[in-house]
Amino acid sequence: MSGSDDIGKIGWLDMTVEDAPAVRDFYKAVVGWESDEVDMGGYSDYVMKMPASGEGVSGICHAKGSNAELPSGWLIYIVVADVEASVAACVANGGKVVVEPRGLAGGRFGVIKDPGGSIAGLYQP
């Protein structure tokens, strides 16, 4: 994920699905991504990487464990300075909390739904 210099940027993109290996293989075949496994304690999720540079560009995750309550499909993560303050601002401005803030990848994240019904992750490095 991105760092604190990236406040306001889309810092990461994940997909949560029931059959992560099949979706991983789909994107490998369709866009040419490569993948690395990420041990989730009993199963693996995947970091999808650009073939030329090996740079991670997204995650493909099983809809279980720490991802069980995440909505299915692509989820952007927007970098924020303070995830709790951003979640509170979401609610104050007509949005809803999908996942309360918690730890992730050396930082904190939460998932919100805006008044239009779109879902986004908020990530605090």
Steps between C-alpha positions, in 0.01 A plus 500: 500500500597862462657715770401821676637715215217361288204640699203521264638254243362159420769297671394143423240286329372168629242254382319273744340191345388148590744326261822702514717248306257500205481880491880523538541270199241700303694826541830326430358380167309819410744778598827312545543561873726272703426411860658430836327315779434672833466257789175565685541216750350192339444645154663752266383827349688651207694812410464560128811645335600667177697250292780735392580662835355263758327800661190405699187658352212329680393225731261214437364368827275223624171612653586345835709564809576871535326565167175317579303820558635687196273541198574284195674669209766766455564729798713814480692617806535879532787622718384721790680671788269363773269210421283548810446869417423415137249230601334748737486758218345236275215442745456875565465557125239233430717195441508166680774288654537155342809392698606682816865617509757231584863408433628414150846488336677710762219756517124517553206475264123522492243453227224751431197541276440849361150653466490383136551137605862456388742323732861603569773406743681768699861425592715680758871415471 
